């Protein structure tokens, strides 16, 4: 049997400052060419998709739905 070193678990900081989601929403709506969603359903979908492309420990604050799809960068 072999053993593996695992990373330390990610825990939510209890001393973190509260998030100003109203200011974030306002700033994103001014800058994003598309939809900015803060509802629970959109955040849950974003979190589920994020598990396939990034760390599962992150909690989505919002979901961004751009109006365009960027072309891949040339190699």
C-alpha distances in whole Angstrom, upper triangle without the diagonal:
4,7,10,14,16,20,22,23,27,29,33,35,38,40,40,44,45,45,48,48,52,52,49,50,54,52,50,53,55,53,51,53,51,50,49,47,46,46,43,43,43,41,38,38,38,35,33,34,33,29,29,30,29,28,28,28,32,35,38,41,43,43,45,46,48,51,50,47,47,47,44,44,45,43
4,7,10,13,17,19,21,24,27,31,33,36,38,38,41,43,42,46,45,49,49,46,48,51,50,48,51,53,50,48,50,49,48,46,45,44,45,42,41,41,39,37,37,36,33,32,32,30,27,27,28,27,25,25,26,30,33,36,39,41,41,42,44,46,49,48,45,44,44,41,42,43,40
4,7,9,13,15,17,21,24,27,29,32,34,34,38,39,39,43,42,46,46,43,45,48,47,45,48,50,48,46,48,47,46,44,43,42,42,39,39,39,36,34,35,34,30,30,30,28,25,26,26,25,22,23,23,27,30,33,36,38,38,40,42,44,47,46,43,43,43,40,40,42,39
4,6,10,12,15,18,21,24,26,29,31,31,35,36,36,39,39,43,43,40,42,45,43,41,44,46,44,42,44,44,43,41,40,39,39,37,37,36,33,31,32,31,27,27,27,25,22,22,23,21,19,20,20,23,27,30,33,35,35,37,39,40,44,43,40,39,40,37,37,38,36
4,7,9,12,15,18,22,23,26,28,28,32,33,33,37,37,40,40,37,39,43,41,39,43,44,42,41,43,42,41,39,38,37,38,35,36,35,32,31,31,30,26,26,27,24,22,22,22,20,18,19,18,22,25,28,31,33,34,35,38,39,43,42,39,39,39,36,36,38,36
4,7,9,12,15,18,20,23,25,25,29,30,30,33,33,37,37,34,36,39,38,36,39,41,39,38,40,39,38,36,35,33,34,32,32,31,28,27,28,26,23,23,24,21,18,19,20,17,14,15,15,18,21,24,27,30,30,32,34,36,40,39,37,36,37,34,35,37,35
4,6,9,12,15,17,20,22,22,25,27,27,30,30,34,34,31,33,36,35,33,36,38,36,35,37,37,35,33,32,31,32,30,30,29,26,25,26,24,21,22,22,19,17,19,18,15,12,13,12,15,19,22,24,27,28,30,32,34,37,37,35,34,35,33,33,35,34
4,7,9,13,14,17,19,19,23,24,25,28,28,32,32,30,32,35,34,33,36,38,36,35,38,37,35,33,32,30,31,29,30,29,26,25,26,24,21,22,23,20,18,20,20,17,13,14,12,15,18,21,23,26,28,30,33,34,38,38,36,36,37,35,35,37,36
4,6,10,12,15,17,17,21,22,22,26,26,30,30,28,30,33,32,31,34,36,34,33,36,35,33,30,29,27,28,25,26,26,22,21,23,22,18,19,21,18,16,18,19,15,12,11,9,12,15,18,21,24,25,27,30,32,36,36,35,35,36,34,35,37,36
4,7,9,12,15,14,17,18,19,22,22,26,26,24,26,29,28,27,30,32,31,30,33,32,30,27,26,24,25,22,24,23,20,19,21,19,16,18,19,16,14,17,17,14,10,10,7,9,12,15,17,20,22,24,28,30,33,34,32,32,34,32,33,36,35
4,6,9,12,11,15,16,17,20,21,24,25,23,25,28,28,27,30,32,31,30,33,32,30,27,25,23,24,21,23,23,20,19,22,20,17,19,21,18,17,20,20,16,13,12,8,10,11,15,17,20,22,25,28,31,34,35,34,34,36,35,36,39,38
4,6,9,8,12,12,13,17,17,21,22,20,22,25,25,24,27,29,29,28,31,30,28,25,23,20,21,19,22,22,18,18,21,19,16,19,21,18,17,21,21,17,14,13,9,10,10,13,14,18,20,23,27,29,33,34,33,33,36,35,35,39,39
4,5,6,9,11,13,16,18,21,21,20,23,25,25,25,28,30,29,29,32,32,30,26,25,22,23,22,25,24,20,21,24,22,19,22,24,21,21,24,23,20,17,16,13,12,13,16,16,20,23,25,29,31,34,35,35,35,38,37,37,40,40
4,6,9,10,13,16,18,21,22,21,23,26,26,26,29,31,31,31,34,33,31,27,26,23,24,22,25,25,22,22,26,24,21,24,26,23,23,27,27,23,20,19,16,15,15,18,17,21,24,27,31,33,36,38,38,38,41,40,40,43,43
4,6,9,12,15,18,21,21,20,23,25,25,26,29,30,30,30,34,34,32,28,27,24,25,24,27,27,24,25,28,26,23,27,28,25,26,29,28,25,22,22,18,17,17,19,18,22,25,28,31,33,37,38,38,38,41,40,40,43,43
4,6,9,12,14,17,17,17,19,22,21,22,25,26,26,27,30,30,28,24,23,21,23,22,25,24,21,22,25,23,21,24,25,22,23,27,25,22,20,20,16,15,14,16,15,19,22,24,28,30,33,34,34,34,37,37,37,40,40
4,6,9,12,15,14,14,17,19,19,20,23,24,24,25,29,29,27,23,22,19,22,21,25,24,21,23,25,23,22,25,27,24,25,28,27,24,22,22,19,17,16,17,15,18,21,23,27,29,32,34,34,34,37,37,37,41,41
4,6,9,12,12,12,15,17,17,18,21,22,23,23,27,26,24,20,19,16,18,18,22,21,18,20,23,21,20,24,25,23,24,28,26,24,22,21,18,16,14,15,12,15,19,21,25,27,30,32,33,33,36,36,37,41,41
4,6,9,9,9,11,13,14,14,17,19,19,20,23,23,20,17,16,13,16,16,19,18,15,18,21,18,18,22,23,20,22,25,24,21,20,20,17,14,12,12,9,12,16,18,21,23,26,28,29,30,33,33,34,37,38
4,6,6,6,9,10,11,12,14,16,17,18,21,21,19,15,15,13,15,17,20,19,16,19,22,19,20,23,24,22,24,27,26,24,23,23,20,17,15,14,10,12,16,17,21,22,25,27,29,29,33,33,34,37,39
4,5,5,6,8,10,10,12,14,15,15,19,18,16,12,11,9,12,13,16,15,13,16,18,16,17,21,21,20,22,25,24,22,22,21,19,16,13,11,8,9,12,14,17,19,22,24,26,27,30,31,32,36,37
4,5,5,6,9,10,11,13,14,15,18,18,15,12,12,10,13,15,18,17,15,19,21,19,20,23,24,23,26,28,27,25,25,25,23,20,17,15,11,11,14,15,18,20,22,25,27,28,31,32,33,37,39
4,5,5,6,9,10,11,12,14,17,18,16,13,14,12,16,18,21,19,17,21,22,20,21,25,25,23,26,29,27,25,25,26,24,20,18,16,12,12,15,15,19,19,22,24,26,27,30,31,32,35,37
4,5,5,6,9,10,11,12,15,15,14,10,11,10,14,16,18,16,15,18,19,17,18,22,21,20,23,25,23,22,22,22,21,17,15,13,9,9,12,12,15,16,19,21,23,23,27,28,28,32,34
4,6,5,6,9,10,10,13,13,11,7,8,8,11,14,16,14,13,17,18,16,18,21,21,20,23,25,23,23,23,23,22,18,16,13,10,8,10,10,13,15,17,20,22,23,26,28,29,32,34
4,6,5,6,9,10,13,13,12,9,11,11,15,18,20,17,17,21,21,19,21,25,24,23,27,28,27,26,26,27,26,22,20,17,13,12,14,13,15,16,18,20,23,23,27,29,30,33,36
4,6,5,6,9,12,13,13,10,13,13,17,20,21,18,18,22,22,19,21,25,24,22,26,27,25,24,25,26,25,21,20,17,14,12,14,13,15,15,17,19,21,21,25,26,27,30,33
4,5,5,6,9,10,9,7,10,11,15,17,19,15,15,19,19,16,18,22,20,19,23,24,22,21,23,23,23,19,18,14,12,10,11,9,11,11,14,16,18,18,22,23,24,28,30
4,6,6,8,8,8,6,9,11,14,18,19,16,16,20,20,17,20,23,22,21,25,26,24,24,26,26,26,22,20,17,14,11,12,10,11,11,13,15,18,19,23,25,26,29,32
4,6,8,10,11,10,13,15,18,21,22,19,20,23,23,21,23,26,25,24,28,29,27,26,28,29,28,25,23,20,17,15,15,13,14,13,14,16,19,19,23,25,26,29,32
4,7,9,11,10,14,16,19,22,23,19,19,23,22,19,22,25,23,22,26,26,24,24,26,27,27,23,22,19,17,14,14,11,12,11,12,14,16,16,20,21,22,25,28
4,6,7,8,11,14,17,20,20,16,17,20,19,17,20,22,20,19,23,24,21,22,24,25,25,22,20,17,15,12,11,8,9,7,9,11,13,13,17,19,20,24,26
4,7,9,13,16,18,21,21,17,19,22,20,18,21,23,21,21,25,25,23,24,26,27,28,24,23,19,18,15,13,9,9,6,6,8,11,12,16,18,20,23,26
4,7,10,13,16,18,18,14,16,19,17,15,19,21,19,19,23,23,21,22,25,25,26,23,21,18,17,13,11,7,6,4,5,8,11,13,17,19,21,25,27
4,6,10,12,15,14,11,13,16,14,13,17,18,17,18,21,22,21,22,24,24,24,21,19,15,14,10,8,6,5,6,8,11,13,16,19,22,24,27,30
4,7,10,12,13,10,10,14,13,12,15,17,16,16,20,21,20,20,22,21,22,18,16,12,10,7,6,5,6,8,11,14,16,18,21,23,25,29,31
4,6,9,9,6,8,11,11,10,13,15,15,16,19,20,20,20,21,20,20,17,14,11,9,6,5,6,8,11,13,16,18,20,24,25,27,31,33
4,7,8,7,7,10,11,11,12,15,16,16,19,21,20,20,20,19,19,15,12,9,7,5,7,9,11,14,17,20,21,23,27,28,30,34,35
4,6,6,6,9,10,11,12,14,16,16,19,21,21,21,21,20,19,17,13,11,9,7,8,11,13,16,19,22,23,25,29,30,32,36,37
4,6,5,6,9,10,10,12,14,15,17,19,20,20,20,17,17,15,11,10,9,9,10,13,15,19,21,24,24,27,30,31,33,37,38
4,5,5,6,9,10,11,12,14,16,18,19,19,20,17,18,16,13,11,11,10,9,13,14,17,20,22,23,25,28,29,32,35,37
4,5,5,6,9,10,11,12,15,16,17,17,18,16,17,15,12,9,10,7,6,9,10,14,16,18,19,22,25,26,28,32,33
4,5,5,6,9,10,10,13,15,15,15,15,14,14,11,8,6,7,5,6,9,12,15,18,20,20,22,26,26,28,32,33
4,5,5,6,9,10,11,13,15,15,15,12,13,11,9,8,10,9,9,12,14,18,20,22,22,24,27,27,30,33,34
4,5,5,6,8,10,12,13,14,15,13,15,13,11,9,11,10,8,11,12,15,18,19,19,21,24,24,27,30,31
4,5,5,6,9,10,11,11,12,11,13,10,9,7,9,8,6,9,10,13,17,18,17,19,22,22,24,28,29
4,5,5,6,9,10,10,10,8,9,8,6,6,9,9,9,12,14,17,20,21,20,22,24,24,26,29,30
4,5,5,7,10,10,11,8,11,10,10,10,13,13,11,14,15,18,21,22,21,22,25,24,27,30,30
4,5,6,7,9,11,10,12,11,11,10,14,13,11,12,13,16,19,19,17,19,21,20,23,26,27
4,5,5,5,7,7,10,8,9,9,12,12,11,12,14,16,20,20,18,19,21,20,22,25,26
4,6,6,6,5,8,9,10,11,15,15,14,16,18,20,23,23,21,22,24,23,24,27,27
4,6,8,8,12,12,14,14,17,17,15,17,18,19,22,22,19,20,22,20,22,25,25
4,7,9,12,11,13,13,17,16,15,15,16,18,21,20,17,18,19,17,19,22,22
4,6,9,8,11,12,15,16,15,16,18,19,23,22,20,20,21,20,21,24,23
4,5,6,10,11,15,16,16,18,20,22,26,25,23,23,25,23,24,27,27
4,6,8,10,14,16,16,18,20,23,26,26,25,25,27,26,27,30,30
4,7,10,13,15,16,19,22,24,28,28,27,27,29,28,29,32,32
4,6,9,12,13,16,19,21,25,25,24,25,27,26,27,30,31
4,6,9,11,14,17,20,24,25,24,25,28,27,29,32,33
4,5,7,10,14,16,20,21,21,22,25,25,27,30,31
4,7,10,14,16,20,21,22,23,26,26,28,32,33
4,7,10,13,16,18,19,20,24,24,26,30,31
4,7,10,13,15,16,17,21,22,24,27,29
4,6,10,12,12,14,18,19,21,25,27
4,7,9,10,13,16,18,20,24,26
4,5,7,10,13,15,18,21,24
4,7,10,13,16,18,22,25
4,6,9,12,15,18,21
4,6,9,12,15,18
4,6,9,12,15
4,6,9,12
4,6,9
4,6
4
